[in-house]
Amino acid sequence: MAQQSVFTDPDKPQEQFRNYEAEARESVREFYRLNHRYQTLDFVLAKKREYLPKTKRRMGIWEAMEFLNTLVDDSDPDTDLSQIEHLMQASEAIRKDGGPRWFILTGLLHDLGKVLCLYGEPQWAVVGDTFPVGCAYSGEIVFPEFFSANPDRKVPQFQTKYGVYEPNCGLDNVHLSFGHDEYIYQVTKRYLPEEALYMLRYHSFYPAHKHGAYRHLMNTHDEQMFEWVRKFNPYDLYSKGRERPNLPEILPFYEGLIAEYFPAQIDW
Ligand SMILES: [Fe+2]
């Protein structure tokens, strides 16, 4: 795994972010080959049984951020920043735009679920774009050709438009590929407003929030809440080219913000 090295090119034009064709690093392709091969409905259900009870650890938000900081995201073509810098760039960009406090906090938290990697989960079970399992794969998912190696491809029931789901059943009833989005949603759901929870839970669900796929599984409430998911996305993406946050200077603000919404320790 690569160590964090050079700072992302600040002059990179925005249209080149997430440009998989131009700079599909071999590691990104390899990542999605594994992700699409192994994320089956059975796998997702097993991971939910393992993690949703939240019996792994008790730790504070800041403790989790420091815990996360050794990780490099193989699935992300845009950044060589550390995880903590990426989180603070996103939250600082929201703060500079005058976003509400819970929105700033959401920016800070959005990738904290990647601590899954530090429990020993492979990256293909933690990061990357997410997609529903147990129904047909949309052509809007990156590297769709890699699904040919997924065992669910051979289960006819999982390859119809609705698969195991009902029309417009709502995303809360749909199992997405397992990863850091679902995990941080489960960890924080007692503490944050619903708009924030949608942003956390679906920020990697690019086939839906960017390409409009899977609307046949969403209900009207999902559609409304996805406005917030889309509002958050530029801060996830384009904050990556900006300057490094000055940690000592902004730390007091974030300590106060975290304490406003969270107790000193929570269940993970
Ligand atoms: Fe993320």
Residues whose N, C-alpha, C, O or C-beta is under 5 A from the ligand:
A	BS01	LIG	H110 D111
